[in-house]
């Protein structure tokens, strides 16, 4: 098989999986960044309409993130027992209904509740995508397939604020009508064009069963060692680099370096564009080289970049010319780390891939947001808190990554629960 994109997109199960399968999964995952970012330009207008300050509207972002995390935690184990498709369709139904009802909201409390429900739906959609890839493709294909999905999905953070600003010219309600229509498109596509991917019969689900599945993932061992959960921990720590940057991006570019609000999206956009490029590179590298080697070297490269960033800031040599390339390249490493790390992690699971995805996704939310919060607590009006926090996150991620035993994909599959 050649390394062309056309052949990489070819499913290993032949005609049973449509050619648009990966595109569909990318658009499913993109529901979260679209819903989160598209309404950001409307926050001041909505605050005025509801007669509240901007802080009250900004709180709906935290509400959305909490709802998304809850959807991930709930839906992963359920999809292992009942299938990916019922969970995905239920999540999309909740997402689109909440989006349409939000058009009629008359106060910020209603927005809070509906955004929470919308986020639960998008979280349910997000968590089934990685297990769906694992269901369909051979373990050696999962990394490149995930890279394709993340490469397409990476466009969402770039396009969503622009789309929101355009729709805001009509009114803020147009944003949620569009999100609702997006949900309708996906639910029809899923119902009519995508088959169930989970193999085997369905199983009964209960609270005890959910806990049992989570414990099975946490306690999974190979030769007496917890290997899989170390990948989850390392990638969760690494997410602190990305979320710390997102937390501080506005301050760093607009307030510290004096970039105008009109030009800010350009500087901000460099990082997601670099991540898309890294995902594209990962799509090819992961098919030719040992994923463990890619994973460790990409982590090491990120550590070196964040070390340089911290030194530049600490010595007072920080400028757009010195800081932006280091941040962009450091964030881009996520596009190399995630596909390889996810491939290595998911090789340990098949029937429990939904529960495994819930654990790693929740870990990324919790630890990533935690590092972002720490950078805020340490903020001193310079970029030092951001740089040190990003360095700490990647340093810890590297320690875990390099201490993780090198287990072959074949050996991992032989011992999966």
C-alpha angles and dihedrals in degrees: 000000000000125000095246118133090239093059093042088056091054109107118230091228093062123216094357089079116055122234090243093057096106092043089054092051091049091053090047092055090043089063088082099053091039092053093042100044106029094071097045093095089053098056097094092047093047091048089055093047092050093041094236133121122262091255090066090054092044088057089066087070091061089045090054093050091050091050091048092052091049091052090052094049094048101040103047098068092038091056089053090058105031103026137262098265100059090048093047094048091047090050093049091048091053091045097051096041092050090048094052094043090052088069088071097047114130102186141025093256090062089049090051093052095044094045088052091053092044090052093050087056094049090047090054088053094048098050097056096054100077093044089049090056090047090050094054107034135057113258092252089056098049095081095054092042092051089049089056092049093048091046091057093040090051089074091067098075088050097047102035099072091045091050090047092052091050094048091046087068085071097038138289091265089066089067093060093042087056092048089050091051089049088056092049091052092051096045092051090046091050095045096048106024110033125063127212108276102191110103123224134023124315120262134211116268128213139151089262091051092051091051090046091053093048091049090049090057094045093047098040109132138186115201088348094305129112100233106153097053090054090063089051091050094046094050091044090054090046090056086068088075092057098041093045088055091048091049093052103031096098093048094044098049104030106030103026101036096026097236110165120248089244093056096039094087089058094055092040091049093059090076100052089043089053090048090053090051091049090050089052090051091046090053089065102032094053091059093053106035139046107278091215090059092047090048096051097041093048089051090049092049090052090050092052092048093050090047089054090047092053092048092049092051095042092052094049093246092121117133136138088267094054102031105042097057091049093049093045093049093043093052090044089062087071086071090060098038100049101054094045094042093046090050091052093044097046093047086076094059141047112148089035096042092115093054090044091053091049090055097050094042093049090046090054091050095047101041094035092051089044092058090047090053092049091053088054093050091050094044112133102170094272134083093254096097091051093047095046092047092050090048092050092051095051093041091057091043090053093049091055094041095051092044092053111105115248103246119175119238090242092052091048092052092051090058101039116129 
